[in-house]
Amino acid sequence: MSPKTYALHLGLNTVNPDSYSIETTAMQSPEQDAVDMAKITTSLGYTQVELLTGSEVTRAAFFKNVEQM
């Protein structure tokens, strides 16, 4: 029996600057990077692959996905 493998990919091009004590800037392509990594882990046969990007990435969504893995 093969071990179960899980991947949770999160991609945010921008963040709420009010949530950080340092200056934040928009990043180039984290959302696309997360999409690409999800494709890679899927192609590698991971048991469960989850992808959250943009406004889908919330604290609640993160913990919900981690609990379901």
N, C-alpha and C positions, 0 to 999 in steps of 0.2 A: 504494500500500500504506500502510495506516495504521500509525502507530507503536504499539508495544506499551506498554500502560500497566499498572502494578502498584500495588496498595495492600495494605498490611499494617496491620491495625487491632488494637491491644492495649487491653484494658480490665481494670483492677484496682481493685476497690473498697477493698481493704486490701493492705498490704504487710507484710513481715516487719520489724518495728522493729529487730531485731538486725542487719539489713543496712545500717542508716543511722546516721550519727553525730548526727542531729538527731531531735527528737521527730516521730513520724508520727501522723496521725489518719485515721480512715475518711473516705472522700470520698463525696459524695452519689450519683453515678450514672455513673462512668467506664465500667463494663461496658455499660450501656445506650447510652451515647454511642458506644462502639465499634461496637455492633450497628447503630445508626442510621447511622453513617458508612459502614459496609460496605454498607448498603442504598443509600445515596446513590451511592457509587462504582460499585456494580453497575448502578444505573439510568442512570448516565452512560456505561455501556458499557466500563468498564475491562476489559482483557484478562484479568487475574487479580486476584481479590480474596480475601484470606485474613483470617480473624477468629480471634483468640485471646482468651479471657476467663477470669477467675478462675484456677484451678489449672492451666489449659492454658498460661498465660503463664510460660514458663521461659526461662532463657538459652539452653538447647539448642534449644527450639522456635523462639525468635526467629531464631537463626542458621541453623537448618535452613530456615526459610521464606525468609530473605534469600538463601541460596545457591540455592534453587530458582527464584528469580525471574529 
